[in-house]
């Protein structure tokens, strides 16, 4: 799928923002001031993102008839506007009337601040996922980045932390730290990737990614 500037992207994004305001505006009641994110409940946390990452327009949208998403995107790019790194913090809540619940343990565990998250690290074909699911996170985020003038890589190396944010399984928070990985792989499908198109990192590389995530996403407790 080819992403380009122009009226089509602007119309799609305008529709997403309008839908977000109508159906899932700020579901976790998140306040954003520069590089600081504050959520008062479900989850209760304050995160400060490294100043090298520029905040861009939040995304709010539903995932089917299951959950509502509030996605905060922070970009580090080079002088050509090519994305080097992303930090994405996603707050997700179950839609009213849905029987869906977030039910998963924080395993394998990783700590950030005083909370324990489920941790994974992998190489991800973001462009392929966006083409396959044009109404979901990858496509909407790529479209937003392109509309802001950024050049988005095909592949990202990803560290992902996720945790259920309330006892009833009605909400979760996910923290992504993503690095441009286009220079490390050839064109075509990732060799050894799983059915989702992801290539898991070995333990050493995964821990290095987690360390870098923690260096740019810092929890602040009041």
Helices and strands as residue ranges (DSSP letters): H 7-23, E 30-33, E 36-39, E 45-49, E 54-55, E 59-63, E 67-77, E 83-94, E 109-112, E 115-125, H 126-132, H 137-147, E 155-164, E 171-180, G 182-184, E 198-200, H 203-216, E 217-219
